[in-house]
Amino acid sequence: MNQQLTQAEMAAVLSVSAPTMHKLVQRGMPHWKVGSRYRFDPDEVQARRKAAEKELAAARQVGALTDKVDRARGKLDERFG
């Protein structure tokens, strides 16, 4: 852990509002508490963000393939009913 950012600092890095940061924390953004305050390691947050982007890209590819299969099935149903 190289750097500790406050919630406001991390929000600025991510270009999000304070309420959005609160939601991200509730949804599992990596953090730890110091007293009643949240602290963030920007490297860890960025690593989690990249992993989530990869998962989203994979899900989109699966969705695109599913759409192609559905269209192909529809064409087969039209032809051979």
PDB file with SEQRES, HELIX, SHEET and CRYST1 records, atoms N, CA, C and O in Angstrom:
SEQRES   1 A   81  MET ASN GLN GLN LEU THR GLN ALA GLU MET ALA ALA VAL          
SEQRES   2 A   81  LEU SER VAL SER ALA PRO THR MET HIS LYS LEU VAL GLN          
SEQRES   3 A   81  ARG GLY MET PRO HIS TRP LYS VAL GLY SER ARG TYR ARG          
SEQRES   4 A   81  PHE ASP PRO ASP GLU VAL GLN ALA ARG ARG LYS ALA ALA          
SEQRES   5 A   81  GLU LYS GLU LEU ALA ALA ALA ARG GLN VAL GLY ALA LEU          
SEQRES   6 A   81  THR ASP LYS VAL ASP ARG ALA ARG GLY LYS LEU ASP GLU          
SEQRES   7 A   81  ARG PHE GLY                                                  
HELIX    1 AA1 GLN A    7  LEU A   14  1                                   8    
HELIX    2 AA2 ALA A   18  GLN A   26  1                                   9    
HELIX    3 AA3 PRO A   42  PHE A   80  1                                  39    
SHEET    1 AA1 3 LEU A   5  THR A   6  0                                        
SHEET    2 AA1 3 ARG A  37  PHE A  40 -1                                        
SHEET    3 AA1 3 TRP A  32  VAL A  34 -1                                        
CRYST1    1.000    1.000    1.000  90.00  90.00  90.00 P 1           1          
ATOM      1  N   MET A   1       0.853  -1.171   0.000  1.00  0.00           N  
ATOM      2  CA  MET A   1       0.000   0.000   0.000  1.00  0.00           C  
ATOM      3  C   MET A   1       0.898   1.232   0.000  1.00  0.00           C  
ATOM      4  O   MET A   1       1.522   1.568   1.006  1.00  0.00           O  
ATOM      5  N   ASN A   2       0.947   1.886  -1.136  1.00  0.00           N  
ATOM      6  CA  ASN A   2       1.830   3.036  -1.276  1.00  0.00           C  
ATOM      7  C   ASN A   2       1.188   4.328  -0.802  1.00  0.00           C  
ATOM      8  O   ASN A   2       1.853   5.178  -0.209  1.00  0.00           O  
ATOM      9  N   GLN A   3      -0.096   4.475  -1.063  1.00  0.00           N  
ATOM     10  CA  GLN A   3      -0.734   5.751  -0.852  1.00  0.00           C  
ATOM     11  C   GLN A   3      -2.109   5.534  -0.229  1.00  0.00           C  
ATOM     12  O   GLN A   3      -2.804   4.570  -0.549  1.00  0.00           O  
ATOM     13  N   GLN A   4      -2.486   6.432   0.652  1.00  0.00           N  
ATOM     14  CA  GLN A   4      -3.811   6.395   1.258  1.00  0.00           C  
ATOM     15  C   GLN A   4      -4.555   7.646   0.848  1.00  0.00           C  
ATOM     16  O   GLN A   4      -4.101   8.760   1.109  1.00  0.00           O  
ATOM     17  N   LEU A   5      -5.705   7.467   0.203  1.00  0.00           N  
ATOM     18  CA  LEU A   5      -6.523   8.609  -0.187  1.00  0.00           C  
ATOM     19  C   LEU A   5      -7.806   8.634   0.636  1.00  0.00           C  
ATOM     20  O   LEU A   5      -8.347   7.590   1.001  1.00  0.00           O  
ATOM     21  N   THR A   6      -8.275   9.824   0.915  1.00  0.00           N  
ATOM     22  CA  THR A   6      -9.559   9.973   1.588  1.00  0.00           C  
ATOM     23  C   THR A   6     -10.670   9.713   0.574  1.00  0.00           C  
ATOM     24  O   THR A   6     -10.417   9.566  -0.622  1.00  0.00           O  
ATOM     25  N   GLN A   7     -11.892   9.659   1.071  1.00  0.00           N  
ATOM     26  CA  GLN A   7     -13.025   9.440   0.179  1.00  0.00           C  
ATOM     27  C   GLN A   7     -13.143  10.592  -0.822  1.00  0.00           C  
ATOM     28  O   GLN A   7     -13.408  10.348  -1.999  1.00  0.00           O  
ATOM     29  N   ALA A   8     -12.957  11.814  -0.391  1.00  0.00           N  
ATOM     30  CA  ALA A   8     -13.045  12.963  -1.289  1.00  0.00           C  
ATOM     31  C   ALA A   8     -11.931  12.930  -2.340  1.00  0.00           C  
ATOM     32  O   ALA A   8     -12.166  13.240  -3.508  1.00  0.00           O  
ATOM     33  N   GLU A   9     -10.726  12.554  -1.922  1.00  0.00           N  
ATOM     34  CA  GLU A   9      -9.610  12.463  -2.871  1.00  0.00           C  
ATOM     35  C   GLU A   9      -9.852  11.360  -3.900  1.00  0.00           C  
ATOM     36  O   GLU A   9      -9.584  11.546  -5.087  1.00  0.00           O  
ATOM     37  N   MET A  10     -10.359  10.212  -3.448  1.00  0.00           N  
ATOM     38  CA  MET A  10     -10.624   9.113  -4.374  1.00  0.00           C  
ATOM     39  C   MET A  10     -11.740   9.486  -5.329  1.00  0.00           C  
ATOM     40  O   MET A  10     -11.692   9.131  -6.507  1.00  0.00           O  
ATOM     41  N   ALA A  11     -12.746  10.199  -4.836  1.00  0.00           N  
ATOM     42  CA  ALA A  11     -13.835  10.671  -5.701  1.00  0.00           C  
ATOM     43  C   ALA A  11     -13.282  11.584  -6.796  1.00  0.00           C  
ATOM     44  O   ALA A  11     -13.706  11.503  -7.949  1.00  0.00           O  
ATOM     45  N   ALA A  12     -12.341  12.445  -6.437  1.00  0.00           N  
ATOM     46  CA  ALA A  12     -11.733  13.344  -7.424  1.00  0.00           C  
ATOM     47  C   ALA A  12     -10.941  12.555  -8.465  1.00  0.00           C  
ATOM     48  O   ALA A  12     -10.997  12.868  -9.654  1.00  0.00           O  
ATOM     49  N   VAL A  13     -10.205  11.538  -8.027  1.00  0.00           N  
ATOM     50  CA  VAL A  13      -9.429  10.703  -8.956  1.00  0.00           C  
ATOM     51  C   VAL A  13     -10.363  10.013  -9.948  1.00  0.00           C  
ATOM     52  O   VAL A  13     -10.061   9.934 -11.138  1.00  0.00           O  
ATOM     53  N   LEU A  14     -11.495   9.515  -9.456  1.00  0.00           N  
ATOM     54  CA  LEU A  14     -12.443   8.788 -10.305  1.00  0.00           C  
ATOM     55  C   LEU A  14     -13.442   9.705 -11.007  1.00  0.00           C  
ATOM     56  O   LEU A  14     -14.216   9.251 -11.850  1.00  0.00           O  
ATOM     57  N   SER A  15     -13.428  10.981 -10.667  1.00  0.00           N  
ATOM     58  CA  SER A  15     -14.377  11.956 -11.228  1.00  0.00           C  
ATOM     59  C   SER A  15     -15.821  11.566 -10.946  1.00  0.00           C  
ATOM     60  O   SER A  15     -16.666  11.560 -11.841  1.00  0.00           O  
ATOM     61  N   VAL A  16     -16.085  11.242  -9.690  1.00  0.00           N  
ATOM     62  CA  VAL A  16     -17.449  10.912  -9.271  1.00  0.00           C  
ATOM     63  C   VAL A  16     -17.822  11.761  -8.058  1.00  0.00           C  
ATOM     64  O   VAL A  16     -16.960  12.345  -7.401  1.00  0.00           O  
ATOM     65  N   SER A  17     -19.107  11.815  -7.778  1.00  0.00           N  
ATOM     66  CA  SER A  17     -19.597  12.608  -6.649  1.00  0.00           C  
ATOM     67  C   SER A  17     -19.452  11.842  -5.340  1.00  0.00           C  
ATOM     68  O   SER A  17     -19.191  10.639  -5.339  1.00  0.00           O  
ATOM     69  N   ALA A  18     -19.621  12.544  -4.240  1.00  0.00           N  
ATOM     70  CA  ALA A  18     -19.551  11.914  -2.918  1.00  0.00           C  
ATOM     71  C   ALA A  18     -20.632  10.830  -2.762  1.00  0.00           C  
ATOM     72  O   ALA A  18     -20.327   9.751  -2.252  1.00  0.00           O  
ATOM     73  N   PRO A  19     -21.892  11.082  -3.186  1.00  0.00           N  
ATOM     74  CA  PRO A  19     -22.894  10.016  -3.072  1.00  0.00           C  
ATOM     75  C   PRO A  19     -22.538   8.776  -3.912  1.00  0.00           C  
ATOM     76  O   PRO A  19     -22.807   7.648  -3.501  1.00  0.00           O  
ATOM     77  N   THR A  20     -21.938   8.993  -5.079  1.00  0.00           N  
ATOM     78  CA  THR A  20     -21.528   7.861  -5.910  1.00  0.00           C  
ATOM     79  C   THR A  20     -20.411   7.084  -5.221  1.00  0.00           C  
ATOM     80  O   THR A  20     -20.403   5.854  -5.260  1.00  0.00           O  
ATOM     81  N   MET A  21     -19.479   7.778  -4.597  1.00  0.00           N  
ATOM     82  CA  MET A  21     -18.413   7.096  -3.855  1.00  0.00           C  
ATOM     83  C   MET A  21     -19.002   6.237  -2.753  1.00  0.00           C  
ATOM     84  O   MET A  21     -18.565   5.106  -2.538  1.00  0.00           O  
ATOM     85  N   HIS A  22     -19.993   6.771  -2.056  1.00  0.00           N  
ATOM     86  CA  HIS A  22     -20.636   6.011  -0.983  1.00  0.00           C  
ATOM     87  C   HIS A  22     -21.258   4.731  -1.548  1.00  0.00           C  
ATOM     88  O   HIS A  22     -21.130   3.663  -0.951  1.00  0.00           O  
ATOM     89  N   LYS A  23     -21.934   4.837  -2.702  1.00  0.00           N  
ATOM     90  CA  LYS A  23     -22.532   3.656  -3.340  1.00  0.00           C  
ATOM     91  C   LYS A  23     -21.455   2.660  -3.757  1.00  0.00           C  
ATOM     92  O   LYS A  23     -21.632   1.453  -3.597  1.00  0.00           O  
ATOM     93  N   LEU A  24     -20.343   3.157  -4.288  1.00  0.00           N  
ATOM     94  CA  LEU A  24     -19.261   2.269  -4.710  1.00  0.00           C  
ATOM     95  C   LEU A  24     -18.688   1.504  -3.520  1.00  0.00           C  
ATOM     96  O   LEU A  24     -18.371   0.320  -3.630  1.00  0.00           O  
ATOM     97  N   VAL A  25     -18.559   2.182  -2.392  1.00  0.00           N  
ATOM     98  CA  VAL A  25     -18.074   1.518  -1.175  1.00  0.00           C  
ATOM     99  C   VAL A  25     -19.066   0.430  -0.759  1.00  0.00           C  
ATOM    100  O   VAL A  25     -18.666  -0.681  -0.410  1.00  0.00           O  
ATOM    101  N   GLN A  26     -20.359   0.756  -0.798  1.00  0.00           N  
ATOM    102  CA  GLN A  26     -21.385  -0.219  -0.425  1.00  0.00           C  
ATOM    103  C   GLN A  26     -21.372  -1.417  -1.358  1.00  0.00           C  
ATOM    104  O   GLN A  26     -21.715  -2.525  -0.945  1.00  0.00           O  
ATOM    105  N   ARG A  27     -20.979  -1.209  -2.622  1.00  0.00           N  
ATOM    106  CA  ARG A  27     -20.968  -2.285  -3.619  1.00  0.00           C  
ATOM    107  C   ARG A  27     -19.642  -3.039  -3.654  1.00  0.00           C  
ATOM    108  O   ARG A  27     -19.447  -3.916  -4.496  1.00  0.00           O  
ATOM    109  N   GLY A  28     -18.728  -2.702  -2.740  1.00  0.00           N  
ATOM    110  CA  GLY A  28     -17.523  -3.508  -2.621  1.00  0.00           C  
ATOM    111  C   GLY A  28     -16.228  -2.882  -3.088  1.00  0.00           C  
ATOM    112  O   GLY A  28     -15.233  -3.590  -3.245  1.00  0.00           O  
ATOM    113  N   MET A  29     -16.204  -1.570  -3.316  1.00  0.00           N  
ATOM    114  CA  MET A  29     -14.936  -0.935  -3.678  1.00  0.00           C  
ATOM    115  C   MET A  29     -13.932  -1.183  -2.557  1.00  0.00           C  
ATOM    116  O   MET A  29     -14.254  -1.003  -1.382  1.00  0.00           O  
ATOM    117  N   PRO A  30     -12.715  -1.595  -2.918  1.00  0.00           N  
ATOM    118  CA  PRO A  30     -11.716  -1.878  -1.873  1.00  0.00           C  
ATOM    119  C   PRO A  30     -11.411  -0.635  -1.032  1.00  0.00           C  
ATOM    120  O   PRO A  30     -11.110   0.437  -1.558  1.00  0.00           O  
ATOM    121  N   HIS A  31     -11.496  -0.810   0.271  1.00  0.00           N  
ATOM    122  CA  HIS A  31     -11.241   0.302   1.196  1.00  0.00           C  
ATOM    123  C   HIS A  31     -10.972  -0.279   2.574  1.00  0.00           C  
ATOM    124  O   HIS A  31     -11.100  -1.484   2.794  1.00  0.00           O  
ATOM    125  N   TRP A  32     -10.608   0.572   3.468  1.00  0.00           N  
ATOM    126  CA  TRP A  32     -10.520   0.208   4.879  1.00  0.00           C  
ATOM    127  C   TRP A  32     -10.903   1.441   5.669  1.00  0.00           C  
ATOM    128  O   TRP A  32     -10.901   2.556   5.147  1.00  0.00           O  
ATOM    129  N   LYS A  33     -11.227   1.233   6.912  1.00  0.00           N  
ATOM    130  CA  LYS A  33     -11.662   2.350   7.752  1.00  0.00           C  
ATOM    131  C   LYS A  33     -10.568   2.712   8.746  1.00  0.00           C  
ATOM    132  O   LYS A  33      -9.895   1.852   9.314  1.00  0.00           O  
ATOM    133  N   VAL A  34     -10.422   3.996   8.929  1.00  0.00           N  
ATOM    134  CA  VAL A  34      -9.556   4.553   9.963  1.00  0.00           C  
ATOM    135  C   VAL A  34     -10.494   5.371  10.838  1.00  0.00           C  
ATOM    136  O   VAL A  34     -10.908   6.470  10.468  1.00  0.00           O  
ATOM    137  N   GLY A  35     -10.819   4.832  11.983  1.00  0.00           N  
ATOM    138  CA  GLY A  35     -11.849   5.455  12.807  1.00  0.00           C  
ATOM    139  C   GLY A  35     -13.177   5.324  12.081  1.00  0.00           C  
ATOM    140  O   GLY A  35     -13.603   4.214  11.763  1.00  0.00           O  
ATOM    141  N   SER A  36     -13.831   6.442  11.818  1.00  0.00           N  
ATOM    142  CA  SER A  36     -15.100   6.410  11.081  1.00  0.00           C  
ATOM    143  C   SER A  36     -14.919   6.833   9.626  1.00  0.00           C  
ATOM    144  O   SER A  36     -15.895   6.996   8.893  1.00  0.00           O  
ATOM    145  N   ARG A  37     -13.675   7.008   9.219  1.00  0.00           N  
ATOM    146  CA  ARG A  37     -13.374   7.495   7.853  1.00  0.00           C  
ATOM    147  C   ARG A  37     -12.885   6.369   6.948  1.00  0.00           C  
ATOM    148  O   ARG A  37     -12.219   5.434   7.391  1.00  0.00           O  
ATOM    149  N   TYR A  38     -13.233   6.485   5.673  1.00  0.00           N  
ATOM    150  CA  TYR A  38     -12.753   5.525   4.679  1.00  0.00           C  
ATOM    151  C   TYR A  38     -11.411   5.964   4.127  1.00  0.00           C  
ATOM    152  O   TYR A  38     -11.141   7.156   3.980  1.00  0.00           O  
ATOM    153  N   ARG A  39     -10.573   4.981   3.823  1.00  0.00           N  
ATOM    154  CA  ARG A  39      -9.301   5.227   3.141  1.00  0.00           C  
ATOM    155  C   ARG A  39      -9.213   4.271   1.959  1.00  0.00           C  
ATOM    156  O   ARG A  39      -9.730   3.155   2.002  1.00  0.00           O  
ATOM    157  N   PHE A  40      -8.551   4.729   0.908  1.00  0.00           N  
ATOM    158  CA  PHE A  40      -8.475   3.973  -0.332  1.00  0.00           C  
ATOM    159  C   PHE A  40      -7.042   3.921  -0.836  1.00  0.00           C  
ATOM    160  O   PHE A  40      -6.290   4.888  -0.717  1.00  0.00           O  
ATOM    161  N   ASP A  41      -6.678   2.770  -1.401  1.00  0.00           N  
ATOM    162  CA  ASP A  41      -5.400   2.610  -2.090  1.00  0.00           C  
ATOM    163  C   ASP A  41      -5.725   2.737  -3.578  1.00  0.00           C  
ATOM    164  O   ASP A  41      -6.364   1.847  -4.140  1.00  0.00           O  
ATOM    165  N   PRO A  42      -5.300   3.821  -4.227  1.00  0.00           N  
ATOM    166  CA  PRO A  42      -5.677   4.029  -5.627  1.00  0.00           C  
ATOM    167  C   PRO A  42      -5.211   2.904  -6.557  1.00  0.00           C  
ATOM    168  O   PRO A  42      -5.892   2.592  -7.534  1.00  0.00           O  
ATOM    169  N   ASP A  43      -4.068   2.297  -6.266  1.00  0.00           N  
ATOM    170  CA  ASP A  43      -3.593   1.193  -7.100  1.00  0.00           C  
ATOM    171  C   ASP A  43      -4.546   0.002  -7.018  1.00  0.00           C  
ATOM    172  O   ASP A  43      -4.843  -0.637  -8.028  1.00  0.00           O  
ATOM    173  N   GLU A  44      -5.016  -0.287  -5.818  1.00  0.00           N  
ATOM    174  CA  GLU A  44      -5.940  -1.395  -5.621  1.00  0.00           C  
ATOM    175  C   GLU A  44      -7.291  -1.100  -6.288  1.00  0.00           C  
ATOM    176  O   GLU A  44      -7.896  -1.985  -6.892  1.00  0.00           O  
ATOM    177  N   VAL A  45      -7.751   0.133  -6.174  1.00  0.00           N  
ATOM    178  CA  VAL A  45      -9.018   0.524  -6.800  1.00  0.00           C  
ATOM    179  C   VAL A  45      -8.906   0.423  -8.319  1.00  0.00           C  
ATOM    180  O   VAL A  45      -9.812  -0.086  -8.978  1.00  0.00           O  
ATOM    181  N   GLN A  46      -7.796   0.909  -8.874  1.00  0.00           N  
ATOM    182  CA  GLN A  46      -7.614   0.846 -10.324  1.00  0.00           C  
ATOM    183  C   GLN A  46      -7.519  -0.606 -10.799  1.00  0.00           C  
ATOM    184  O   GLN A  46      -8.057  -0.945 -11.853  1.00  0.00           O  
ATOM    185  N   ALA A  47      -6.847  -1.459 -10.042  1.00  0.00           N  
ATOM    186  CA  ALA A  47      -6.747  -2.874 -10.406  1.00  0.00           C  
ATOM    187  C   ALA A  47      -8.134  -3.510 -10.421  1.00  0.00           C  
ATOM    188  O   ALA A  47      -8.458  -4.272 -11.332  1.00  0.00           O  
ATOM    189  N   ARG A  48      -8.948  -3.204  -9.422  1.00  0.00           N  
ATOM    190  CA  ARG A  48     -10.313  -3.750  -9.370  1.00  0.00           C  
ATOM    191  C   ARG A  48     -11.140  -3.209 -10.531  1.00  0.00           C  
ATOM    192  O   ARG A  48     -11.949  -3.929 -11.118  1.00  0.00           O  
ATOM    193  N   ARG A  49     -10.929  -1.939 -10.856  1.00  0.00           N  
ATOM    194  CA  ARG A  49     -11.666  -1.316 -11.961  1.00  0.00           C  
ATOM    195  C   ARG A  49     -11.314  -1.993 -13.290  1.00  0.00           C  
ATOM    196  O   ARG A  49     -12.201  -2.275 -14.095  1.00  0.00           O  
ATOM    197  N   LYS A  50     -10.024  -2.253 -13.521  1.00  0.00           N  
ATOM    198  CA  LYS A  50      -9.603  -2.924 -14.754  1.00  0.00           C  
ATOM    199  C   LYS A  50     -10.184  -4.326 -14.841  1.00  0.00           C  
ATOM    200  O   LYS A  50     -10.619  -4.757 -15.908  1.00  0.00           O  
ATOM    201  N   ALA A  51     -10.193  -5.038 -13.720  1.00  0.00           N  
ATOM    202  CA  ALA A  51     -10.758  -6.386 -13.694  1.00  0.00           C  
ATOM    203  C   ALA A  51     -12.253  -6.339 -14.032  1.00  0.00           C  
ATOM    204  O   ALA A  51     -12.752  -7.182 -14.777  1.00  0.00           O  
ATOM    205  N   ALA A  52     -12.952  -5.363 -13.486  1.00  0.00           N  
ATOM    206  CA  ALA A  52     -14.387  -5.222 -13.761  1.00  0.00           C  
ATOM    207  C   ALA A  52     -14.624  -4.884 -15.232  1.00  0.00           C  
ATOM    208  O   ALA A  52     -15.578  -5.376 -15.834  1.00  0.00           O  
ATOM    209  N   GLU A  53     -13.765  -4.050 -15.812  1.00  0.00           N  
ATOM    210  CA  GLU A  53     -13.901  -3.708 -17.227  1.00  0.00           C  
ATOM    211  C   GLU A  53     -13.691  -4.943 -18.105  1.00  0.00           C  
ATOM    212  O   GLU A  53     -14.387  -5.112 -19.106  1.00  0.00           O  
ATOM    213  N   LYS A  54     -12.737  -5.810 -17.739  1.00  0.00           N  
ATOM    214  CA  LYS A  54     -12.510  -7.047 -18.488  1.00  0.00           C  
ATOM    215  C   LYS A  54     -13.730  -7.957 -18.399  1.00  0.00           C  
ATOM    216  O   LYS A  54     -14.146  -8.547 -19.396  1.00  0.00           O  
ATOM    217  N   GLU A  55     -14.298  -8.068 -17.206  1.00  0.00           N  
ATOM    218  CA  GLU A  55     -15.490  -8.892 -17.026  1.00  0.00           C  
ATOM    219  C   GLU A  55     -16.646  -8.358 -17.860  1.00  0.00           C  
ATOM    220  O   GLU A  55     -17.390  -9.132 -18.461  1.00  0.00           O  
ATOM    221  N   LEU A  56     -16.798  -7.039 -17.898  1.00  0.00           N  
ATOM    222  CA  LEU A  56     -17.868  -6.422 -18.681  1.00  0.00           C  
ATOM    223  C   LEU A  56     -17.660  -6.681 -20.167  1.00  0.00           C  
ATOM    224  O   LEU A  56     -18.616  -6.988 -20.880  1.00  0.00           O  
ATOM    225  N   ALA A  57     -16.429  -6.561 -20.640  1.00  0.00           N  
ATOM    226  CA  ALA A  57     -16.137  -6.824 -22.049  1.00  0.00           C  
ATOM    227  C   ALA A  57     -16.457  -8.273 -22.402  1.00  0.00           C  
ATOM    228  O   ALA A  57     -17.020  -8.544 -23.462  1.00  0.00           O  
ATOM    229  N   ALA A  58     -16.105  -9.197 -21.525  1.00  0.00           N  
ATOM    230  CA  ALA A  58     -16.402 -10.614 -21.762  1.00  0.00           C  
ATOM    231  C   ALA A  58     -17.912 -10.843 -21.785  1.00  0.00           C  
ATOM    232  O   ALA A  58     -18.417 -11.589 -22.624  1.00  0.00           O  
ATOM    233  N   ALA A  59     -18.618 -10.209 -20.878  1.00  0.00           N  
ATOM    234  CA  ALA A  59     -20.077 -10.360 -20.836  1.00  0.00           C  
ATOM    235  C   ALA A  59     -20.710  -9.802 -22.102  1.00  0.00           C  
ATOM    236  O   ALA A  59     -21.677 -10.366 -22.614  1.00  0.00           O  
ATOM    237  N   ARG A  60     -20.173  -8.699 -22.609  1.00  0.00           N  
ATOM    238  CA  ARG A  60     -20.702  -8.122 -23.852  1.00  0.00           C  
ATOM    239  C   ARG A  60     -20.462  -9.067 -25.024  1.00  0.00           C  
ATOM    240  O   ARG A  60     -21.321  -9.202 -25.895  1.00  0.00           O  
ATOM    241  N   GLN A  61     -19.298  -9.725 -25.052  1.00  0.00           N  
ATOM    242  CA  GLN A  61     -19.018 -10.674 -26.122  1.00  0.00           C  
ATOM    243  C   GLN A  61     -19.991 -11.845 -26.057  1.00  0.00           C  
ATOM    244  O   GLN A  61     -20.504 -12.287 -27.085  1.00  0.00           O  
ATOM    245  N   VAL A  62     -20.242 -12.339 -24.869  1.00  0.00           N  
ATOM    246  CA  VAL A  62     -21.202 -13.433 -24.702  1.00  0.00           C  
ATOM    247  C   VAL A  62     -22.579 -12.967 -25.161  1.00  0.00           C  
ATOM    248  O   VAL A  62     -23.295 -13.705 -25.838  1.00  0.00           O  
ATOM    249  N   GLY A  63     -22.943 -11.762 -24.797  1.00  0.00           N  
ATOM    250  CA  GLY A  63     -24.244 -11.215 -25.209  1.00  0.00           C  
ATOM    251  C   GLY A  63     -24.350 -11.099 -26.720  1.00  0.00           C  
ATOM    252  O   GLY A  63     -25.392 -11.417 -27.293  1.00  0.00           O  
ATOM    253  N   ALA A  64     -23.279 -10.646 -27.376  1.00  0.00           N  
ATOM    254  CA  ALA A  64     -23.281 -10.523 -28.830  1.00  0.00           C  
ATOM    255  C   ALA A  64     -23.410 -11.895 -29.478  1.00  0.00           C  
ATOM    256  O   ALA A  64     -24.142 -12.050 -30.456  1.00  0.00           O  
ATOM    257  N   LEU A  65     -22.707 -12.891 -28.946  1.00  0.00           N  
ATOM    258  CA  LEU A  65     -22.816 -14.251 -29.488  1.00  0.00           C  
ATOM    259  C   LEU A  65     -24.215 -14.808 -29.277  1.00  0.00           C  
ATOM    260  O   LEU A  65     -24.761 -15.474 -30.157  1.00  0.00           O  
ATOM    261  N   THR A  66     -24.788 -14.542 -28.132  1.00  0.00           N  
ATOM    262  CA  THR A  66     -26.143 -15.011 -27.853  1.00  0.00           C  
ATOM    263  C   THR A  66     -27.128 -14.397 -28.840  1.00  0.00           C  
ATOM    264  O   THR A  66     -28.032 -15.079 -29.323  1.00  0.00           O  
ATOM    265  N   ASP A  67     -26.958 -13.111 -29.141  1.00  0.00           N  
ATOM    266  CA  ASP A  67     -27.823 -12.445 -30.119  1.00  0.00           C  
ATOM    267  C   ASP A  67     -27.686 -13.094 -31.492  1.00  0.00           C  
ATOM    268  O   ASP A  67     -28.685 -13.306 -32.179  1.00  0.00           O  
ATOM    269  N   LYS A  68     -26.463 -13.410 -31.893  1.00  0.00           N  
ATOM    270  CA  LYS A  68     -26.241 -14.055 -33.191  1.00  0.00           C  
ATOM    271  C   LYS A  68     -26.911 -15.419 -33.250  1.00  0.00           C  
ATOM    272  O   LYS A  68     -27.544 -15.768 -34.246  1.00  0.00           O  
ATOM    273  N   VAL A  69     -26.768 -16.182 -32.182  1.00  0.00           N  
ATOM    274  CA  VAL A  69     -27.393 -17.506 -32.128  1.00  0.00           C  
ATOM    275  C   VAL A  69     -28.912 -17.369 -32.200  1.00  0.00           C  
ATOM    276  O   VAL A  69     -29.572 -18.128 -32.909  1.00  0.00           O  
ATOM    277  N   ASP A  70     -29.464 -16.405 -31.469  1.00  0.00           N  
ATOM    278  CA  ASP A  70     -30.914 -16.202 -31.490  1.00  0.00           C  
ATOM    279  C   ASP A  70     -31.400 -15.817 -32.884  1.00  0.00           C  
ATOM    280  O   ASP A  70     -32.444 -16.293 -33.329  1.00  0.00           O  
ATOM    281  N   ARG A  71     -30.644 -14.952 -33.580  1.00  0.00           N  
ATOM    282  CA  ARG A  71     -31.026 -14.565 -34.944  1.00  0.00           C  
ATOM    283  C   ARG A  71     -30.954 -15.773 -35.879  1.00  0.00           C  
ATOM    284  O   ARG A  71     -31.836 -15.969 -36.715  1.00  0.00           O  
ATOM    285  N   ALA A  72     -29.904 -16.578 -35.734  1.00  0.00           N  
ATOM    286  CA  ALA A  72     -29.760 -17.768 -36.577  1.00  0.00           C  
ATOM    287  C   ALA A  72     -30.907 -18.744 -36.326  1.00  0.00           C  
ATOM    288  O   ALA A  72     -31.441 -19.326 -37.270  1.00  0.00           O  
ATOM    289  N   ARG A  73     -31.287 -18.926 -35.078  1.00  0.00           N  
ATOM    290  CA  ARG A  73     -32.412 -19.809 -34.754  1.00  0.00           C  
ATOM    291  C   ARG A  73     -33.704 -19.285 -35.377  1.00  0.00           C  
ATOM    292  O   ARG A  73     -34.517 -20.046 -35.899  1.00  0.00           O  
ATOM    293  N   GLY A  74     -33.869 -17.971 -35.307  1.00  0.00           N  
ATOM    294  CA  GLY A  74     -35.057 -17.359 -35.916  1.00  0.00           C  
ATOM    295  C   GLY A  74     -35.108 -17.609 -37.410  1.00  0.00           C  
ATOM    296  O   GLY A  74     -36.174 -17.907 -37.950  1.00  0.00           O  
ATOM    297  N   LYS A  75     -33.977 -17.495 -38.088  1.00  0.00           N  
ATOM    298  CA  LYS A  75     -33.932 -17.750 -39.532  1.00  0.00           C  
ATOM    299  C   LYS A  75     -34.244 -19.205 -39.818  1.00  0.00           C  
ATOM    300  O   LYS A  75     -34.976 -19.505 -40.761  1.00  0.00           O  
ATOM    301  N   LEU A  76     -33.703 -20.111 -39.026  1.00  0.00           N  
ATOM    302  CA  LEU A  76     -33.992 -21.531 -39.217  1.00  0.00           C  
ATOM    303  C   LEU A  76     -35.476 -21.820 -39.006  1.00  0.00           C  
ATOM    304  O   LEU A  76     -36.082 -22.588 -39.754  1.00  0.00           O  
ATOM    305  N   ASP A  77     -36.045 -21.204 -37.993  1.00  0.00           N  
ATOM    306  CA  ASP A  77     -37.477 -21.398 -37.726  1.00  0.00           C  
ATOM    307  C   ASP A  77     -38.315 -20.872 -38.884  1.00  0.00           C  
ATOM    308  O   ASP A  77     -39.330 -21.475 -39.233  1.00  0.00           O  
ATOM    309  N   GLU A  78     -37.902 -19.745 -39.489  1.00  0.00           N  
ATOM    310  CA  GLU A  78     -38.624 -19.188 -40.627  1.00  0.00           C  
ATOM    311  C   GLU A  78     -38.560 -20.141 -41.817  1.00  0.00           C  
ATOM    312  O   GLU A  78     -39.557 -20.346 -42.509  1.00  0.00           O  
ATOM    313  N   ARG A  79     -37.402 -20.714 -42.047  1.00  0.00           N  
ATOM    314  CA  ARG A  79     -37.200 -21.581 -43.214  1.00  0.00           C  
ATOM    315  C   ARG A  79     -37.838 -22.963 -43.034  1.00  0.00           C  
ATOM    316  O   ARG A  79     -38.460 -23.495 -43.953  1.00  0.00           O  
ATOM    317  N   PHE A  80     -37.674 -23.534 -41.840  1.00  0.00           N  
ATOM    318  CA  PHE A  80     -38.087 -24.922 -41.653  1.00  0.00           C  
ATOM    319  C   PHE A  80     -39.236 -25.077 -40.673  1.00  0.00           C  
ATOM    320  O   PHE A  80     -39.724 -26.181 -40.431  1.00  0.00           O  
ATOM    321  N   GLY A  81     -39.658 -23.953 -40.114  1.00  0.00           N  
ATOM    322  CA  GLY A  81     -40.767 -23.858 -39.200  1.00  0.00           C  
ATOM    323  C   GLY A  81     -41.112 -24.976 -38.388  1.00  0.00           C  
ATOM    324  O   GLY A  81     -42.059 -24.901 -37.604  1.00  0.00           O  
TER     325      GLY A  81                                                      
END                                                                             
